[in-house]
């Protein structure tokens, strides 16, 4: 009843001994996720709350059977950390770190594509949660319940708001894909996975101004998605010519505006709300 992350997922945390890594490891464990290892070069043999630390991802996977990595390392070390996870053939690598140079992201994403064994979610994202099963990242686990809605979002805070707005229905999986110009997993990847998931009945897609990811997602929905989809595009009130929030939210001319994205989505049969609450109300209508 989920995509990419479930109750069998075993998580290792790259950078677990750092302050952010330790804090969010504890939050993941408290939410019921199976965190089995940490990775910090030179700190093998240490523990965080009884969870063993290893020098590298390959050693951690060999010792614990970990199949998901969550990356909490500083931006300048992120490229090396992700490529190490790819070399170890971990199936899922969730990159929470923000501020990674786009050039580095382009390189490690292409590295993962060439290897063909690791799905990357992020960077600069809140991660992925399958409520009641597992939680890889920084998404609050106590604001919703298991259910049959799939959620994919560029924005972390809007992910949380939508989870809370529709908490009485609940979610199969919520995926925060991040708002950088280059990301690993896209709206389309998540839409395809939700379409193929027998336990997801309907999908919420949250985008934002800038780029053409939402227009491409609309084209995909039109061709391949039969489940109901509702959408929200952040940035309807953004002033023209401004770079807003996420690094990817850059509007040039009429390309990338909220209105253009809304038009493309509605042409594909997606109901689009002007606010997160209005979007949640559209989903309520569908599920009721």
C-alpha positions, 0 to 999 in steps of 0.5 A: 500500500505504498510506492518505493518505501514500506514497512520492510524498508531498512534505512541507513543515514549518511551523516547520522553523527552530525546534529541534523542527522542525529535529530532526524534519525531520532524522529524517523525512529520515533515514527516507526521507521527501521533505521539500521545504520549510520554512515560517517567516514572515520567513525565506524564503531560508534553508535547513535542511540544504539544504531551502529555507525559505519565508515561507508555505505557498502559496509553498512549495507553488507552488515545490516541489509539496508536498502534506503539511504537518507543523506544529511551531509553538508552541500560540499560533500553531498556529491561524493556521498550520493555517488558512494551510495550509487556505487554500493547499489542502494535501491533508494537514495533520499537527498535532504541536503539543500544548497548543493551546487546544481553542477554537482547535482547534475553529475551525481544524477547522471552517475545514478542514471548510468549505473541504473540501480539507484533511484534518487529523491531530491535534493533539497527535499523533505523525503518520502513517507508511507504513513504507518509503514516508514519515513525516510527524511524530515516529514512529520509522521503524526499529521496524517494517517494511512489511506489511499491518496498519493501525494507528490510535491515540489514543496516541503511545507505544502506537502505537510499542509496537504497531508494535514488537510486530508488527514481524515482520508489518509495517504498511501505515500507522500513524496517531496521531490524538491524544488531545485532546477535539477532533481532525481525523481520527477512528478512524472515518476511519482505519477506513474508509480501511483498509477501502477499502485493498486492501493492508491485511488487518487493523486494530489500533485503540487507544483510551483512557478518556474520551469516546465515540469508541471506542463510535462506532467500534464501531458503524461497525465493526459496519456497515461493516468486514469486515476483522478488527479487534483493539482495546486501550483504555488505562485499565483500571486508571485510578481512578474520577473522575480525569482521566488523561493526554490532555486527552480522557481524562475519565470521567463515571459509567460513560460513557467507561470502559475496560470500557464501551468493551471491551463495545461493541467486543466486541459489534461483533466486535472482539477486545480485549486487556487489555494492548498485548502481549495485543492484539498476540497477538490479531492474531498469531492472526488473521494466522497 
